[in-house]
Amino acid sequence: MYKSIIRPLLFKFDPEAVHHFSFKSIGLMHKLGVTKLLKNQFQLDDPRLEREVFGLKFKNPVGLAAGFDKDAKRYKELADFGFGFIEIGTLTPKPQPGNPKKRLFRLKKDSAIINRMGFNNGGVEAAVERLKSNSDVLIGGNIGKNKVTPNAEAFEDYKICFEALYDYVDYYVVNVSSPNTPNLRELQDKEPLTQLLSGLQNLNAKKPKQKPILLKIAPDLTDSQLLDIIDIVKETQIAGVIATNTTISRDGLQSEAKDETGGLSGKPLTQRSTAVIRFLAEKSGKAFPIIGVGGIHTPQDAIDKLEAGASLVQLYTGFIYEGPGLIKRINRKILQKL
């Protein structure tokens, strides 16, 4: 029903407008009790799906990637679709509007999306207020820096977000790999990244309970840079890596919007993200957990990432193109492989 009726209708309208409409609709459905009725259709509860990763227990290994619920407005309702965990953000210390519109593009022929949103969000404090009412949804907090903050002062932005979210998220994700904030990816270089992560780990060490800190990396890193990532994870003792963010590559695209600037997600990223996961897992000797994300449109895409070395997976563009039924189909496939 989703791919035959709902998606064709939604895809007739502007992608960002549809996103806001969908959020309002999900909120209304929740108030009317509809999303609770949907649990039976979308959720698959089975103890064999549970995973313990970096000290946290996930009811299943399929999560929602950051960027979909930036401001923690619908994490409870989205969990009703069967996700094992929800990652909010990317959040910045101060609210910011992001880049000028139009900034979100569907590439239908490629089953992909290009976005140049630019960390548009209402600021970390506004998200914290919404997270205070959370009861049982496992939450990851994806954090970044404001656009106007120079890279030399970036740590202070990440620190503010870390401190604000500490009581309300189960793990952190450090985002230095978005292509849509000027110069942000320079923070992926070995020296500044080591300093940033070490600083956050020092903050973490002072807390009564340390929380997992993960690093989200770009799919465009070279093998040499990926080896640097392995060294950095080892040196800073962060909990793991999310592989991968969106790509700036445009190889093999067919859609008219292929030349739009921004980060590309969806099917064109499937193989590259899996290759990055496999490289990190093999070269590190599976020394740290990896969350696999990028181009998961079928259950087999998720299985490929898990078999390449991922402990968990996340959806974003595949969720939009394939619909909420994809979560249950992936979990069924995982059970079949046991």
PyMOL commands that set and color helices and strands:
alter all, ss='L'
color gray80, all
select helices_A, chain A and resi 2-10+15-31+34-42+47-49+75-79+108-110+124-131+151-165+184-188+190-205+223-236+256-259+267-284+299-308+317-322+325-337
alter helices_A, ss='H'
color red, helices_A
select strands_A, chain A and resi 51-53+56-58+62-64+85-91+104-107+112-115+139-143+171-175+213-217+240-243+263-266+290-293+312-315
alter strands_A, ss='S'
color yellow, strands_A
deselect
rebuild
show_as cartoon
